[in-house]
C-alpha cells in the first residue's frame, strides 16, 4: 500500500475512532435514535410545519419579523405595491434604459396586438386596449423587472377557441365580446385567489416538458391559422386542428387564394425573418427585429393606400376604434348560464396565462439573480386582469418575445411597461385611423415570425436526451394541440405529468447494495460493478418513502430480491442468507400501510429464519416505527446508524472474507 | 480513548484503506461514476424495465422459464385453475378441516345472506343465490385458501344505494333487478380486466387508512339502516345518511314502532352479542358466535310461528323462492341507457368489492405465509361475478367476518367454500319455505352484530399515533359515508389519499447535515442534536426525487437554508459559507425541470461565489447529469462518492476544528 499522505493519516486518526465509536453506537443504536426522536406530543407543531412548508415555504412575513407597527404598515403597503420600494431609489440612468426598452417593446407590441386580437376573434382595438391598462396595473403591483405585459399569441388562441365553442363570434359578436370579458374577469379572479390562497405551487404541476410541447404545438397551430391572412382566403375553417385547416386551405387553392396578398405577405415575411436573423447573429442589433414589424406595417399600409390594392381583394384591417378603453363593467355576465361558461373558460385561460407569466418571470429573475415571489406575482397578474376585464381588455400576461426584447433593450424596472402603455395610449388617441389600410397579410407575417420563437427545438432535444418520459409528455402535448385542439393538448400534457408522478410513487426503485472494495461504503451493485455483496447477508436499499401506494410492491420486491439471491446461492451452493439489511436512508417517510408492509416482511423473513436489520431510518420514519411499536417487534438493537455498523454485528455469525 | 478491541483494530485496518481509497475515489469521482453509468443507447431496455416493474413486477411467467412446451401447457392451465395444483396432494385430513370450516361458515352465511339481500333492496333468495354459484367458481380459480366468498354488507349497501339512485325498487322491481345483474356483470368485467391488464396496483391507491374509515362508516350506516327492522318501522327513508335516518326513526317513534318486534330484536341481539363475547374470550369457542345466528333464526322463526306474532305487526320474511339460481343472462341490459348506468355502478361496486377481497386475501396469506398473485385473484373474482351475473347473483366478494371464522375453523383450502355452497344448495332446494315466519327483526340483529366487527377502533388509534394525515383521510371517509352517502365517503377517501401523494411530491423534506462526533458519518442535525455543522460549509440533503412538481421548491428551499445559515453566521460573525454540499443519496431520480433547477441553483451560488458539490448521486441521476452536461457545468471533480469525501476536499480552504 502507498505511504499514506499526512491528510490520510489525520483522517486515519479520525477513522479509527469513527469506526470504534460508530460501532459503539451500533450497540446502542436505540440510544442513538432516541436522541434522534422529537417529543411525541407535538401534533400542533407537526401540522403547523406541514402547513408552513406547503403554503408559506417562502416565508412571506419574514421581513415583518420584529419590526415596529408603523414600519410593518409601510412594509405591508410596499408588499402590495413594490413600486413604492424600488421607486424610491429610481433615477435618471435607470429611466434611460427603461425608456429605450419601453419604446422598443411598444413598436413591437402594437402590430402584434392587432394580430393577436384577431386570434381571439376580437376587433383589433381590443388588442391595443389590453396593452394599455394591464401593463400600468402590473407596473405598480408586479415584482418582475423584465416581463413585458400584454396580450399573447397562445392565450389569445386558447381564448378564441374556447369562446368560439360557446358562442359564434360572427353571428353573435356582442355576446361573444361579453363572454370574453367575463372569462377575463374570472381568469383574473383565479390568478389572484391562487396567489392569496398561497396555492401558487399548483402551476408547478404543469411540467417543463409539457409546457415546451404545448407552446410548440400552439405556435404551429397559430402559424397555420395565419395562412388565412397570408393567402388571402375568404372562407376559412373555425377549427384549429391541422387537418381541417389544411383541408380548407387546399379546397380554396384553385380560386380562394389572392396573389397580391401572397406577394405582400411573402415579401414582408422574408424581410421580417431576415431582420430576426440579424438580431440572432448580433445581439447588439436586437432592435432590428424589434422595430421591423412596425416598419413593415407602415410600409405595407402606405403601399396599399397608394395602390388601393384592397380593391383587388387584398384584405385590410379596415377600421380600428379611435380613443382609449371604454368601460366594460356592465358587460360582464354576473348571472345566467354564461356566468358558468365564462367562469370555466376563465379558469383555464387564467391558469395558462399564469404558467407563461411565471415561467418568464422566473427565467429573467434567475438571469439577473433576484427572487420572485410567485404568489405575489399571481395576485398582481390577477388584479391586472380583473381591472382589465372592466376596461375592455381581454386576458393579458407576460409575452415571451417582448419580454426577451425588453430584457435585451436594457430595461431596469417595470417602468418600461409604463412607457409602452403610454405609447399605446397615444396610438389609440391619435393614429389608429392610419391602420385602416394595413393589410391583414402583414399581420399574418408578423404573427408567424413572432410565434416561430415559441418552438424550442433545443429544449426538445435536451428533453429527449435526459428523460424519455418527459419526452412523451412533450410530444403528447404537441400533437394533442396540433391534431385535436388547444385544450385537449393541455389536458394531455397535464394528465401525462400526473401519470408520471403516480408511477413514481407506485413503483419506486430498489437496489441491492454491495461493499466497495477497501472502504466501508455500500453502494448499488448495478451502478458500481466493483461493489461486492457480503456473503451471508443481503442488503437492499428502498429508494422512496413507503406509502400505501407502494408499500405492497416494496414488500414483494424485497422478497423477490431475496428469492433471486437464494436461487443463485443454491446454484453455486454458497452460504445461505442469514441477515437482510434494509438501507432506509432514502426512505423519507412511512405511513400506516408502510408499517404493515414492514411487519409482514418481518414475519415472512422470520418464517425463513432470516434476521431483519434496518440501517439509518430518518426522523419521521424512526418516529413512526416507535409509535407503531415496530421497533419492539424487531428489537431496538436491530436498528443501526449505518449499513457498515449493521454488517459488523452480522459478522460473528458469518465470516466476511474481505474483498 | 478506550483500548480498541481486536475487532475495532481490524476495522481500523480496513478503514485507513477505506478513507485513503475513498479519498482516491473522490479525486477520480468522474471515473467512479462513469463506472456507475450504464451505456447510453438503452432506451428500449429502459422502457422495457419500466413496463416490467409497473405491470409484471411479480414475474408471472417465472415458473414457465426454460420448461418443455408440454409442461408449459400444464402450468398454464394450472395457473388459471389453481385447484389442479393443490388438488393433487389433497387428502382426507385436509378435507376434515375444510368440512368443519365449510359447515360453520354456511351456518353463518345463510342468515347473513338473507339480510344482506335486503340491504341491496333485493328479494331474500338472491342473497342465497350469491352464496351458491360464486364460491364454486372461486374454489376452482382463486388462489386464497382462507377467503370465504359471498355477498357482503358493505357492497350490498353500496349497490343498493347506487341502484336506488337510478331506479326505485318498489315501483319498478323488475328493472331494478335487471340493473342489478347488469351492474354485477360489469363489476366482474372490471375486476377481470384489471387483472388481465395487470392493473392490479390501481387498488393500492385506496390507502389502508381510507379503507378503515370507509368500512367503519359503512358499518355504522348499515347498523342504522337496521333500525327499520329492529324497531319494526313501516315507512322508512331511502336515504342512508345518519340525519335522514334518525329523522324517520324519531318521527315514527310515537306510532310507528312495534314493541313485540323490539322485544324479539333486543333479546336476540343481546344473545348474539353475548355469543360474540364468548368467541372473543376463548378462541376455541369460535363456533359459538358462528352458529348463534342460525340458532336465533330457528328459535325466533319457531316462536313467531306458534305465537303468530306477525298478526301483531311483527314483520316477517314472508316468502323466499324455492329452488336454485334461475338463469339471468337475458335480463342483463346490453343496450339502452341502462347499459351505461349499469356499467358505472358496476365499476364502482367492482372496485370496492375488489379492495375488500384483496385486503382479506393478503391478510390471511401473510398469516399463513403464502404468496397471493393479486392480478390472478382479480381475474378469478371477476370471472366469478360475470358468471354470477348470469345466474341471478349480485356482486359477491370475500367477507371479513366469514373469512375470519373460516380461518379459525381450520380451513385448509378453498374446498370449504365448496362445502358452504353445497349447504346453501340444500337450503335453497329444501328448507327455504321454513324461513317464511323468520322475523325481519332477527335479521336486523344478525346484521348489526356482523357489521360491528367492521369498526376497527384499534386500527384508528394506531393510525392516529402513526400518521396524522392518514387519520384525516380515515375520518374523512368515515364521516363522508355517515353524513352524506357511501359513494361520497369513498370519493373523499380516494381524493384525500391522492392529495397526500401530491403533497409528498410537491413539498419533499430537506435537512441540514452535521458530522457526528468521532465519526465520518453525516446526519440530520435536527434528528441528531450532537451532529456538528462543519464551519465554512453547508451540507443539505434533499429527501426526494427532483421532479417538475418540486424542483422549484427544492431550489428555493436550499437557498433559504443558505440564507438562514449566513444570517446566523453574520450574527456570530463566524467564517462565511464557501461550499454547499448537496447530499443526493435519497434523490432517486431527476427530470428536465430538476436539471434546470440545479442549473439555476448553481448560477445563483456562483454569484455569491459559493462552490456547489454533489455527494453520491444515484444511477438514474448521474446518468441524466451527464446527458444534460450539468457535470461539465459544475465540473466532474465536484461529484463525490460520499459527503465525507466531499468535505475532505473542502478542507484546504477551511480548517475543520474537529469536534
Interface residues (C-beta under 8 A of the other chain):
Chain A: X1 X2 X4 X7 X8 X11 X12 X14 X15 X16 X17 X18 X19 X20 X21 X22 X23 X25 X32 X35 X36 X37 X38 X43 X46 X47 X50 X53 X54 X57 X58 X59 X201 X204 X205 X206 X207 X208 X209 X210 X362 X366 X369 X371 X459 X462 X463 X465 X466 X467 X468 X469 X470 X497 X500 X501 X502 X503 X504 X505 X506 X507 X508 X509 X511 X516 X517 X518 X519 X520 X521 X523 X524 X526 X527 X528 X529 X530 X543 X544 X545 X547 X548 X549 X550 X551 X552 X553 X556 X557 X560 X585 X586 X588 X589 X591 X592 X593 X595 X596 X600 X603 X604 X607 X616 X618 X619 X620 X622 X624 X627 X628 X641 X642 X648 X651 X658
Chain B: X1 X2 X4 X5 X7 X8 X11 X12 X14 X15 X16 X17 X18 X19 X20 X21 X22 X23 X25 X32 X35 X36 X37 X38 X43 X46 X47 X50 X53 X54 X57 X58 X59 X201 X204 X205 X206 X207 X208 X209 X210 X362 X366 X369 X371 X374 X459 X462 X463 X465 X466 X467 X468 X469 X470 X497 X500 X501 X502 X503 X504 X505 X506 X507 X508 X509 X511 X516 X517 X518 X519 X520 X521 X523 X524 X526 X527 X528 X529 X530 X543 X544 X545 X547 X548 X549 X550 X551 X552 X553 X556 X557 X560 X585 X586 X588 X589 X591 X592 X593 X595 X596 X600 X603 X604 X607 X616 X618 X619 X620 X622 X624 X627 X628 X641 X642 X648 X651 X658
